[in-house]
Amino acid sequence: MNSEPKTKLGLIDDAACVRRAKELLAELNVDLDPETPVEQLGVGYWQLTEIAKALSYDTSILIMDEPTSSLTKNETEFLFELIAKLKQRGIAIIYISHRMDEIFRICDRITVMRDGRHSLTDDCANLTMDTVIEHIVGSQVGEAFEWVERPYDTSGEPVLKVDRLTAGTKVRNVSFEVRRGEILGIAGLMGSGRTELARALFGIDPIDSGEVWIRGEKRKIRNPSDAMAAGVALVPEDRRTQGLVLDHSVKDNILVTILSKLRKGVFVDDREGNRRAEQFVRKLSIKTDNIFKKSGLLSGGNQQKIVIAKWLAIEPDILILDEPTIGVDIGAKTEIVKIIREFADSGKAVIVISSELVELLAVSDRLLVMHQGEVRKQLRRQQIRNEEELQHAIQNI
């Protein structure tokens, strides 16, 4: 956009545009048809398209804001190789990320911001990860990402049973169960069908065949209303376009799923609505001046907690979270992991889809690995010792 090749007549040269786009995508090692509408792509490909667009300009300073948030490990490696090449060409890079391992791996200096103010700047060689995290959150972070084996009820009917579910071309013959109090993690490469599975279970995408059983009862999930009535909630992968109305207040976003419960005749009980919204703000530690502040003015972590609060408000039995820690700082990640654990500890079922393998390993009791729309592996958490072993399980199918 804004750098299209032109013909001698001053018109856009479509063929040259396609060739140039292919060259830029090839630099990122991305095999993608340049003429594919972006709305048909997953969030990870949006990210890669943005990076390719930035490279299309003759730039001397490149700012990358969470560039790997939706990328797989291989795609991230390609990006790091590209960053090294750009540095050799003399391009200055500002790399904004919440992933500390990436920061220490590719950056020369680190600047930490907290609450809108400068907290620290120093060479990477002079800093430890613990020091940086302390400056980010203002205190030491506990052991939130260490997995602890959790007891949960394995007897009786599962809360959710999915039997040979097929939805479109991305979900094929998928079967699994989730028990009361269990956290089921779903791993896989970008495009493996994880998000499409969540969308089908929530009624966004139509189910072509297969059965969904909830609390021992066969349910028809034709739309999100059916899913909500069955006790299913979905925190989507992109909070800004799918989870929030950014121009609306914290209160409005939290209460949007339960407005019918707050009605008194034709009116909404504002006093009760305020009470419930403030209750969730306190419970989830949402940092906001007040419940009437626009959601778009809050940080990514606080926006994500608003989306979670919105779905917790319906008191679901099954909570599906798609990339729940994407693009949030280490402090907010710690709080979100705590929220997930507490929800499961209350006897509810949780499904977590994540490309953040550290967080996935921290919360999951069992894991499914998806590939090309199918469940290829089911693993007990005890079978996986570290992130490298899970990455190996994902890539070697």
C-alpha positions as CSV (number, residue, x, y, z in Angstrom):
1,M,0.0,0.0,0.0
2,N,1.3,3.5,-1.1
3,S,4.3,2.0,-2.8
4,E,2.7,0.2,-5.8
5,P,4.7,-0.1,-9.0
6,K,3.2,2.0,-11.8
7,T,2.9,1.6,-15.6
8,K,4.2,4.3,-18.0
9,L,0.6,5.6,-18.1
10,G,0.7,6.1,-14.3
11,L,-1.7,3.2,-13.6
12,I,-1.0,0.5,-11.0
13,D,1.0,-2.3,-12.5
14,D,-0.9,-5.3,-11.0
15,A,1.5,-7.9,-12.3
16,A,4.5,-6.0,-10.9
17,C,2.7,-5.7,-7.6
18,V,2.2,-9.4,-7.4
19,R,5.9,-10.1,-8.2
20,R,7.1,-7.6,-5.6
21,A,4.8,-8.9,-3.0
22,K,6.1,-12.5,-3.7
23,E,9.7,-11.2,-3.3
24,L,8.9,-9.6,0.0
25,L,7.1,-12.7,1.3
26,A,9.9,-14.8,0.1
27,E,12.3,-12.8,2.3
28,L,10.2,-13.9,5.2
29,N,10.1,-17.4,3.9
30,V,6.3,-17.3,3.7
31,D,4.5,-19.3,1.0
32,L,1.4,-17.2,0.5
33,D,-0.6,-16.1,-2.6
34,P,-0.3,-12.3,-2.6
35,E,-3.8,-12.0,-4.0
36,T,-5.5,-13.8,-1.1
37,P,-7.9,-11.4,0.8
38,V,-6.3,-10.7,4.2
39,E,-9.7,-11.3,5.9
40,Q,-9.4,-15.0,4.9
41,L,-6.0,-15.4,6.7
42,G,-5.3,-16.1,10.3
43,V,-3.9,-13.5,12.7
44,G,-0.3,-14.9,12.3
45,Y,-0.4,-14.2,8.5
46,W,-1.7,-10.7,9.3
47,Q,1.4,-10.1,11.3
48,L,3.7,-11.4,8.5
49,T,1.8,-9.2,6.0
50,E,2.5,-6.2,8.2
51,I,6.2,-7.0,8.4
52,A,6.4,-7.5,4.6
53,K,4.6,-4.2,4.1
54,A,7.2,-2.4,6.3
55,L,10.0,-3.9,4.3
56,S,8.5,-2.6,1.1
57,Y,9.6,0.9,2.0
58,D,13.2,2.2,1.8
59,T,13.4,2.7,5.6
60,S,16.2,3.5,7.9
61,I,14.3,3.0,11.2
62,L,12.0,0.0,11.6
63,I,9.7,-0.3,14.6
64,M,8.3,-3.8,15.4
65,D,5.5,-4.0,18.0
66,E,5.1,-7.6,19.2
67,P,6.1,-9.0,15.7
68,T,6.2,-12.6,16.9
69,S,3.0,-12.6,18.9
70,S,1.2,-14.9,16.4
71,L,4.2,-16.6,14.8
72,T,5.4,-20.2,15.3
73,K,8.9,-21.0,16.5
74,N,10.2,-21.6,12.9
75,E,8.6,-18.4,11.6
76,T,10.2,-16.5,14.5
77,E,13.6,-17.9,13.6
78,F,13.2,-16.7,10.1
79,L,12.2,-13.3,11.4
80,F,15.3,-13.2,13.6
81,E,17.5,-14.0,10.6
82,L,15.9,-11.2,8.7
83,I,16.5,-8.8,11.6
84,A,20.2,-9.7,11.6
85,K,20.3,-8.9,7.8
86,L,18.5,-5.6,8.3
87,K,21.0,-4.7,11.1
88,Q,23.9,-5.5,8.7
89,R,22.3,-3.1,6.2
90,G,22.5,-0.3,8.8
91,I,18.7,-0.2,9.6
92,A,18.0,0.7,13.2
93,I,15.3,-1.4,14.8
94,I,13.1,-0.7,17.8
95,Y,11.8,-4.1,18.9
96,I,8.8,-4.0,21.3
97,S,8.0,-7.3,22.9
98,H,6.8,-8.9,26.1
99,R,8.9,-12.1,25.4
100,M,12.0,-11.7,27.5
101,D,13.9,-14.5,25.8
102,E,13.6,-12.8,22.5
103,I,14.7,-9.4,23.9
104,F,17.9,-10.9,25.4
105,R,18.6,-12.9,22.2
106,I,18.4,-10.2,19.5
107,C,18.6,-6.8,21.2
108,D,21.7,-4.7,22.0
109,R,20.1,-2.4,24.6
110,I,16.9,-2.6,26.6
111,T,14.6,0.2,27.7
112,V,11.8,-0.7,30.2
113,M,8.6,1.4,30.4
114,R,6.2,1.1,33.3
115,D,2.9,3.0,33.6
116,G,3.9,5.3,30.8
117,R,7.2,6.3,32.3
118,H,10.8,5.4,31.6
119,S,12.1,2.8,34.2
120,L,15.4,1.5,32.9
121,T,17.9,1.7,30.0
122,D,21.1,-0.4,29.8
123,D,23.1,-2.7,27.6
124,C,21.8,-6.3,27.6
125,A,25.2,-7.5,28.8
126,N,24.7,-5.6,32.0
127,L,21.2,-7.0,32.8
128,T,19.6,-10.2,33.9
129,M,16.1,-11.3,33.0
130,D,15.0,-11.1,36.7
131,T,16.2,-7.5,36.9
132,V,14.2,-6.5,33.7
133,I,11.0,-8.2,35.0
134,E,11.3,-6.5,38.3
135,H,11.5,-3.1,36.5
136,I,8.5,-4.1,34.3
137,V,6.1,-5.1,37.1
138,G,7.6,-3.1,39.9
139,S,8.1,-6.2,42.0
140,Q,9.3,-9.8,41.7
141,V,7.1,-12.2,39.8
142,G,6.2,-15.4,41.6
143,E,6.3,-18.9,40.2
144,A,3.2,-18.5,38.0
145,F,4.7,-20.3,35.1
146,E,5.8,-23.4,37.0
147,W,3.5,-26.3,36.4
148,V,2.0,-28.0,39.4
149,E,0.0,-31.2,39.0
150,R,-3.7,-30.4,39.8
151,P,-6.2,-33.0,41.0
152,Y,-9.5,-33.0,39.1
153,D,-12.5,-35.3,38.8
154,T,-11.9,-38.0,36.2
155,S,-15.0,-40.0,37.1
156,G,-18.5,-39.6,35.7
157,E,-19.6,-37.8,32.5
158,P,-17.1,-35.3,31.0
159,V,-18.3,-31.7,30.9
160,L,-17.6,-31.6,27.2
161,K,-17.4,-34.5,24.7
162,V,-16.6,-33.9,21.1
163,D,-17.1,-36.8,18.7
164,R,-15.8,-36.9,15.1
165,L,-16.4,-33.1,14.7
166,T,-15.9,-31.7,11.2
167,A,-16.3,-28.1,10.3
168,G,-15.2,-26.7,6.9
169,T,-11.8,-27.6,5.6
170,K,-9.8,-26.8,8.8
171,V,-11.4,-29.1,11.3
172,R,-11.6,-32.8,10.4
173,N,-12.9,-35.7,12.5
174,V,-11.8,-34.3,15.8
175,S,-12.7,-36.2,19.0
176,F,-11.7,-35.4,22.7
177,E,-13.2,-34.9,26.2
178,V,-12.7,-32.4,28.9
179,R,-13.5,-33.2,32.6
180,R,-14.8,-31.0,35.4
181,G,-11.9,-29.0,36.8
182,E,-9.5,-29.9,34.0
183,I,-7.5,-27.5,31.8
184,L,-7.0,-28.9,28.3
185,G,-4.3,-27.3,26.2
186,I,-4.3,-27.3,22.4
187,A,-1.1,-26.9,20.6
188,G,-0.2,-26.8,16.9
189,L,1.4,-24.8,14.2
190,M,-0.3,-21.8,12.7
191,G,-3.1,-23.0,10.4
192,S,-3.4,-26.3,12.2
193,G,-7.1,-25.7,12.9
194,R,-7.0,-24.7,16.5
195,T,-8.8,-21.5,16.2
196,E,-11.3,-23.0,13.7
197,L,-12.1,-25.7,16.3
198,A,-12.9,-23.1,18.9
199,R,-15.0,-21.1,16.5
200,A,-17.0,-24.2,15.6
201,L,-17.6,-25.2,19.3
202,F,-18.9,-21.6,19.9
203,G,-21.2,-21.7,16.9
204,I,-19.4,-19.0,14.8
205,D,-18.5,-21.5,12.0
206,P,-21.0,-24.2,11.0
207,I,-20.5,-27.8,12.1
208,D,-20.7,-30.1,9.1
209,S,-20.8,-33.4,11.0
210,G,-20.1,-35.0,14.3
211,E,-21.6,-34.5,17.8
212,V,-21.1,-32.2,20.8
213,W,-22.1,-33.5,24.2
214,I,-22.3,-31.1,27.2
215,R,-22.8,-32.4,30.7
216,G,-24.0,-35.7,29.2
217,E,-26.5,-34.1,26.9
218,K,-26.2,-34.0,23.1
219,R,-26.4,-30.3,22.0
220,K,-26.8,-28.6,18.6
221,I,-24.5,-25.6,18.4
222,R,-25.7,-23.6,15.4
223,N,-24.7,-20.1,16.6
224,P,-23.1,-18.3,19.6
225,S,-26.5,-18.0,21.3
226,D,-26.8,-21.8,21.3
227,A,-23.3,-22.1,22.8
228,M,-24.0,-19.6,25.5
229,A,-27.2,-21.3,26.4
230,A,-25.3,-24.6,26.7
231,G,-22.7,-22.9,29.1
232,V,-19.9,-22.4,26.6
233,A,-17.9,-19.1,26.4
234,L,-15.1,-18.1,24.0
235,V,-12.3,-15.6,24.6
236,P,-11.2,-15.0,20.9
237,E,-7.7,-14.7,19.7
238,D,-7.9,-11.0,18.6
239,R,-9.4,-8.9,21.5
240,R,-9.4,-5.7,19.5
241,T,-11.5,-6.8,16.6
242,Q,-13.3,-9.8,18.0
243,G,-13.6,-9.3,21.8
244,L,-14.2,-5.6,22.5
245,V,-16.0,-2.6,21.4
246,L,-13.1,-0.2,21.9
247,D,-15.1,3.0,21.9
248,H,-17.4,1.6,24.6
249,S,-16.7,1.7,28.3
250,V,-15.2,-0.9,30.6
251,K,-18.6,-1.4,32.1
252,D,-20.4,-1.7,28.8
253,N,-18.0,-4.3,27.5
254,I,-18.2,-6.4,30.7
255,L,-22.0,-6.4,30.8
256,V,-22.8,-6.9,27.1
257,T,-23.3,-10.6,27.6
258,I,-25.7,-10.3,30.5
259,L,-27.8,-7.3,29.6
260,S,-31.0,-9.4,29.6
261,K,-30.4,-10.4,33.2
262,L,-30.1,-6.7,34.2
263,R,-33.4,-5.6,32.7
264,K,-36.2,-4.1,34.9
265,G,-39.0,-3.9,32.4
266,V,-37.8,-2.0,29.4
267,F,-34.9,-0.5,31.3
268,V,-31.5,-1.7,32.4
269,D,-30.7,-1.6,36.2
270,D,-27.7,0.7,36.1
271,R,-27.0,0.4,39.8
272,E,-26.8,-3.4,39.6
273,G,-24.8,-3.1,36.4
274,N,-22.3,-0.8,38.0
275,R,-22.0,-3.1,41.0
276,R,-21.3,-6.2,38.8
277,A,-18.8,-4.3,36.6
278,E,-16.9,-3.0,39.6
279,Q,-16.9,-6.5,41.1
280,F,-15.1,-7.9,38.0
281,V,-12.7,-5.0,37.9
282,R,-11.7,-5.8,41.5
283,K,-11.7,-9.6,41.0
284,L,-9.5,-9.5,37.9
285,S,-7.4,-6.5,39.0
286,I,-8.3,-4.5,35.9
287,K,-6.4,-1.2,36.1
288,T,-8.7,1.6,35.1
289,D,-9.6,5.0,36.5
290,N,-13.2,4.0,36.6
291,I,-15.7,1.6,34.9
292,F,-16.8,4.4,32.5
293,K,-13.4,4.7,30.8
294,K,-13.2,3.7,27.2
295,S,-11.8,0.2,26.8
296,G,-9.5,1.3,23.9
297,L,-7.6,3.6,26.3
298,L,-6.4,0.7,28.5
299,S,-3.3,-1.5,28.1
300,G,-3.4,-4.8,26.2
301,G,-3.4,-6.8,29.4
302,N,-6.3,-4.9,30.9
303,Q,-8.2,-5.1,27.7
304,Q,-7.7,-8.9,27.7
305,K,-9.0,-9.1,31.3
306,I,-12.1,-7.2,30.3
307,V,-12.8,-9.8,27.6
308,I,-12.3,-12.6,30.1
309,A,-14.6,-10.8,32.6
310,K,-17.3,-10.4,29.9
311,W,-17.4,-14.2,29.5
312,L,-17.0,-15.1,33.1
313,A,-20.2,-12.9,33.7
314,I,-22.4,-15.6,32.0
315,E,-21.1,-18.1,34.5
316,P,-20.1,-20.7,31.9
317,D,-19.3,-24.4,32.5
318,I,-16.8,-24.5,29.7
319,L,-14.4,-21.6,29.0
320,I,-12.4,-21.6,25.7
321,L,-9.5,-19.2,25.6
322,D,-7.7,-18.6,22.2
323,E,-4.3,-17.0,22.7
324,P,-5.2,-15.6,26.1
325,T,-1.8,-14.1,26.8
326,I,-1.0,-12.7,23.4
327,G,0.5,-9.2,23.4
328,V,0.3,-8.7,27.2
329,D,3.2,-8.0,29.6
330,I,4.6,-10.5,32.1
331,G,2.6,-9.1,35.0
332,A,-0.7,-9.4,33.1
333,K,0.3,-12.9,31.9
334,T,0.8,-13.9,35.5
335,E,-2.6,-12.6,36.5
336,I,-4.3,-14.3,33.5
337,V,-2.7,-17.6,34.3
338,K,-4.0,-17.2,37.9
339,I,-7.5,-16.5,36.6
340,I,-7.5,-19.6,34.4
341,R,-6.4,-21.8,37.3
342,E,-8.9,-20.4,39.7
343,F,-11.7,-20.9,37.2
344,A,-10.8,-24.5,36.7
345,D,-10.3,-25.0,40.5
346,S,-14.0,-24.0,40.9
347,G,-15.0,-27.2,39.0
348,K,-15.3,-25.8,35.5
349,A,-13.8,-27.1,32.3
350,V,-11.2,-25.0,30.4
351,I,-9.7,-25.2,26.9
352,V,-6.6,-23.1,26.3
353,I,-5.2,-22.6,22.8
354,S,-1.9,-20.9,22.7
355,S,1.3,-20.4,20.7
356,E,3.0,-19.3,24.0
357,L,4.3,-22.7,24.9
358,V,5.6,-21.7,28.3
359,E,2.1,-20.5,29.3
360,L,0.5,-23.6,27.7
361,L,2.7,-25.9,29.7
362,A,2.1,-23.9,32.9
363,V,-1.6,-24.3,32.9
364,S,-2.4,-27.5,31.0
365,D,-3.3,-30.8,32.7
366,R,-3.5,-32.6,29.2
367,L,-2.5,-31.5,25.7
368,L,-3.8,-32.1,22.3
369,V,-1.6,-31.5,19.3
370,M,-3.4,-30.5,16.1
371,H,-2.1,-30.7,12.5
372,Q,-4.0,-30.0,9.3
373,G,-7.3,-29.9,11.1
374,E,-6.8,-33.2,13.0
375,V,-5.9,-34.2,16.5
376,R,-2.6,-36.1,16.0
377,K,-1.5,-36.5,19.6
378,Q,-2.9,-36.6,23.0
379,L,-0.4,-36.1,25.8
380,R,-0.5,-36.1,29.6
381,R,1.3,-33.1,31.0
382,Q,3.6,-35.4,32.9
383,Q,4.9,-36.7,29.6
384,I,6.4,-33.3,28.7
385,R,9.4,-32.0,30.6
386,N,10.0,-28.7,28.9
387,E,9.1,-26.3,26.0
388,E,11.6,-28.0,23.7
389,E,9.9,-31.4,24.0
390,L,6.5,-29.8,23.3
391,Q,7.9,-28.0,20.3
392,H,9.3,-31.3,19.1
393,A,5.9,-33.0,19.5
394,I,4.3,-30.2,17.5
395,Q,6.8,-30.3,14.6
396,N,7.3,-34.0,14.3
397,I,3.9,-35.4,13.3
